[in-house]
Amino acid sequence: LLNMKSAPGQKLTLDKVTLGLPIEKGEIVFSLIGYDAIRLESAQWPFGGGFIRVDPQDFKFASEAQNRIVARAVNWDLAKLAEQFKLPDMKLQGIVGGEFPVMFTTGSATIDHATLKSVKPGVIQYSGSTGDAAAQADENSKMLFDALKDFHYEVLQVGLDGNLTGKMLLTLSILGRNPDVLSGQPFQLNIGVDSALVPLLTSTMQRPDVHTAIEQVREQ
């Protein structure tokens, strides 16, 4: 048993995995390289109209082991993601990709400087009541939410850091314009959220209410 090994190319199919968010119909190709380790040759799940792919990596199961994997977002369709996360006030167009390094230790999984970037220009259209309420309180907020009603972005970049079971730092940077706001002059939007994002996303999927989700972030 101490020298337990297998031939390369062993396959495992997974009907559903929940890592904060459900991912389904995955395939893992691996080999055993010892009694407490496997060699991950490839792993892939369909997600958001594209794929989640995991880089090859040796994975150890010892209690003190630290394992770092890199999951890659390949051609995620923002329209399909908006539908999957049940965002009724939000319409998105565009394709994004990036990488999500994750460090696993006993009882913990931490995202380490994940990035998600637009592959090509796209559109964000937000028509929720939160924008109307903010517009009544502040002129700059009104301009922001007016821009988001039909925001044509050239660059979209998302950053993510933190523990999957605790608070995470989400950063969002968007460069683009609304043809009907400030004569179509470009906006650079930079947003940061420090919150328990995975439970928030899960609750939003169960109860599709963007306004409630925003209020939950404010309370945290």
C-alpha positions as CSV (number, residue, x, y, z in Angstrom):
1,L,0.0,0.0,0.0
2,L,2.9,2.4,0.7
3,N,3.9,2.2,-2.9
4,M,0.4,2.3,-4.3
5,K,0.4,3.6,-7.9
6,S,-1.7,3.5,-11.0
7,A,-1.2,3.9,-14.7
8,P,-1.7,7.4,-16.1
9,G,-5.1,8.4,-17.7
10,Q,-7.5,7.2,-15.0
11,K,-10.8,9.0,-15.5
12,L,-13.4,10.1,-13.0
13,T,-16.7,11.8,-13.9
14,L,-18.5,14.0,-11.4
15,D,-22.2,14.7,-11.8
16,K,-22.2,17.8,-9.4
17,V,-19.7,19.5,-7.1
18,T,-20.5,22.4,-4.9
19,L,-17.6,24.7,-4.0
20,G,-19.7,27.6,-2.9
21,L,-21.3,27.5,-6.4
22,P,-22.6,24.3,-8.1
23,I,-20.6,23.0,-11.0
24,E,-21.8,20.0,-12.9
25,K,-20.7,17.2,-15.4
26,G,-17.0,17.4,-14.8
27,E,-14.3,15.0,-15.9
28,I,-11.0,14.5,-14.1
29,V,-8.0,12.6,-15.5
30,F,-5.5,11.5,-12.9
31,S,-3.0,8.8,-11.7
32,L,-2.1,7.6,-8.3
33,I,1.6,8.4,-7.5
34,G,1.6,7.1,-3.9
35,Y,-0.7,6.2,-1.0
36,D,-1.2,9.9,-0.1
37,A,-1.0,11.7,-3.4
38,I,-2.5,11.8,-6.9
39,R,-1.2,13.5,-10.1
40,L,-4.0,15.6,-11.6
41,E,-3.5,15.4,-15.4
42,S,-6.5,17.4,-16.3
43,A,-9.9,18.5,-15.0
44,Q,-12.7,20.3,-16.8
45,W,-16.3,21.4,-16.2
46,P,-18.7,23.3,-18.4
47,F,-19.6,26.6,-16.9
48,G,-21.1,29.9,-18.0
49,G,-21.2,28.9,-21.7
50,G,-17.4,28.0,-21.5
51,F,-15.3,25.9,-19.2
52,I,-13.5,25.7,-15.9
53,R,-10.2,24.0,-16.5
54,V,-7.6,23.0,-13.9
55,D,-3.9,23.0,-14.6
56,P,-2.0,19.7,-14.1
57,Q,-0.8,19.4,-10.5
58,D,0.4,16.8,-7.9
59,F,-2.0,16.8,-5.0
60,K,-1.0,15.5,-1.6
61,F,-3.4,14.4,1.2
62,A,-1.2,14.6,4.2
63,S,-2.8,16.6,7.1
64,E,0.0,19.3,6.9
65,A,0.1,19.5,3.1
66,Q,-0.5,22.7,1.2
67,N,-1.8,22.2,-2.3
68,R,-2.1,25.0,-4.8
69,I,-4.1,24.6,-7.9
70,V,-4.9,27.0,-10.8
71,A,-8.4,26.9,-12.2
72,R,-8.9,28.7,-15.5
73,A,-12.0,30.5,-16.7
74,V,-12.2,29.8,-20.5
75,N,-14.6,31.9,-22.6
76,W,-17.3,32.5,-20.0
77,D,-20.3,34.2,-21.5
78,L,-21.5,37.1,-19.3
79,A,-25.1,36.7,-20.5
80,K,-25.2,33.1,-19.4
81,L,-23.6,34.0,-16.0
82,A,-26.3,36.6,-15.4
83,E,-28.9,34.0,-16.2
84,Q,-27.2,31.4,-14.0
85,F,-27.0,33.8,-11.0
86,K,-30.5,35.0,-11.6
87,L,-30.0,38.7,-11.9
88,P,-33.3,40.0,-13.3
89,D,-32.2,43.7,-13.3
90,M,-29.0,43.1,-15.1
91,K,-28.3,42.4,-18.8
92,L,-24.7,41.6,-19.7
93,Q,-22.9,41.0,-23.0
94,G,-19.3,39.9,-23.4
95,I,-16.8,37.1,-23.0
96,V,-14.3,36.9,-20.1
97,G,-11.5,34.6,-19.1
98,G,-8.8,34.4,-16.4
99,E,-7.3,32.3,-13.7
100,F,-8.2,31.4,-10.1
101,P,-5.2,30.2,-8.1
102,V,-6.5,28.4,-5.0
103,M,-4.5,27.3,-1.9
104,F,-5.9,24.3,-0.1
105,T,-4.9,23.5,3.5
106,T,-6.7,21.4,6.1
107,G,-10.2,22.8,6.4
108,S,-9.5,25.9,4.3
109,A,-9.5,27.0,0.7
110,T,-8.1,30.5,-0.1
111,I,-8.3,32.3,-3.5
112,D,-4.9,33.9,-4.2
113,H,-5.0,36.9,-6.5
114,A,-7.6,35.6,-9.0
115,T,-8.2,37.7,-12.1
116,L,-10.9,37.7,-14.7
117,K,-10.7,39.9,-17.8
118,S,-12.8,40.8,-20.8
119,V,-11.7,39.0,-24.0
120,K,-13.5,41.7,-26.1
121,P,-15.7,44.7,-25.6
122,G,-19.2,44.2,-24.2
123,V,-22.2,45.9,-22.6
124,I,-23.6,46.2,-19.1
125,Q,-27.3,47.3,-18.7
126,Y,-28.6,47.7,-15.1
127,S,-32.2,48.8,-14.6
128,G,-32.8,48.1,-11.0
129,S,-34.5,50.3,-8.4
130,T,-31.3,50.7,-6.4
131,G,-30.1,53.1,-9.1
132,D,-33.2,55.2,-8.8
133,A,-32.9,55.5,-5.0
134,A,-29.2,56.4,-5.2
135,A,-29.9,59.0,-7.9
136,Q,-32.2,60.9,-5.5
137,A,-29.5,61.2,-2.9
138,D,-26.4,62.2,-4.9
139,E,-25.7,63.7,-8.3
140,N,-22.6,61.6,-8.9
141,S,-24.5,58.5,-8.1
142,K,-27.2,59.5,-10.5
143,M,-24.6,59.9,-13.3
144,L,-23.1,56.5,-12.4
145,F,-26.4,54.6,-12.5
146,D,-27.4,56.5,-15.7
147,A,-24.2,55.3,-17.3
148,L,-24.9,51.8,-16.2
149,K,-28.2,51.7,-18.0
150,D,-26.3,51.2,-21.2
151,F,-22.6,51.0,-20.5
152,H,-20.4,49.9,-23.4
153,Y,-17.1,48.8,-21.9
154,E,-13.8,48.4,-23.6
155,V,-12.0,46.9,-20.6
156,L,-13.5,44.9,-17.7
157,Q,-11.3,43.4,-15.0
158,V,-12.2,41.6,-11.8
159,G,-9.9,40.7,-9.0
160,L,-10.7,38.3,-6.1
161,D,-8.8,37.4,-2.9
162,G,-9.7,35.7,0.3
163,N,-11.1,32.6,2.0
164,L,-13.9,30.8,0.3
165,T,-15.7,30.3,3.6
166,G,-15.1,33.8,5.0
167,K,-14.7,37.4,3.8
168,M,-13.3,38.0,0.3
169,L,-12.1,41.2,-1.4
170,L,-13.6,41.8,-4.8
171,T,-12.3,44.5,-7.0
172,L,-13.9,45.6,-10.3
173,S,-12.4,48.0,-12.8
174,I,-14.3,49.0,-16.0
175,L,-13.4,51.4,-18.7
176,G,-16.2,52.4,-21.1
177,R,-19.0,54.8,-22.0
178,N,-22.7,55.4,-22.3
179,P,-23.5,57.1,-25.6
180,D,-26.2,59.1,-23.8
181,V,-24.2,60.3,-20.8
182,L,-21.8,63.2,-20.9
183,S,-21.9,63.1,-24.7
184,G,-20.4,59.6,-24.7
185,Q,-17.2,60.6,-22.8
186,P,-15.4,57.5,-21.2
187,F,-15.8,56.5,-17.6
188,Q,-13.3,54.6,-15.5
189,L,-15.2,52.8,-12.8
190,N,-13.3,51.3,-9.8
191,I,-15.3,49.3,-7.2
192,G,-14.1,47.4,-4.2
193,V,-16.2,45.0,-2.0
194,D,-15.0,43.3,1.2
195,S,-17.7,40.8,2.1
196,A,-18.7,37.2,2.5
197,L,-19.2,36.8,-1.2
198,V,-19.9,33.1,-1.6
199,P,-22.9,33.0,0.8
200,L,-24.1,36.2,-0.8
201,L,-24.0,34.7,-4.3
202,T,-25.6,31.6,-3.1
203,S,-28.5,33.5,-1.4
204,T,-28.9,35.6,-4.6
205,M,-29.2,32.5,-6.7
206,Q,-31.9,31.2,-4.4
207,R,-33.7,34.6,-4.1
208,P,-33.1,36.7,-7.3
209,D,-33.1,40.2,-5.8
210,V,-30.2,42.4,-6.7
211,H,-31.4,45.2,-4.3
212,T,-31.4,42.7,-1.4
213,A,-27.9,41.6,-2.3
214,I,-26.6,45.1,-2.3
215,E,-28.2,45.9,1.0
216,Q,-26.5,42.8,2.5
217,V,-23.1,44.0,1.3
218,R,-23.7,47.4,2.9
219,E,-24.6,45.7,6.3
220,Q,-21.3,43.8,6.3
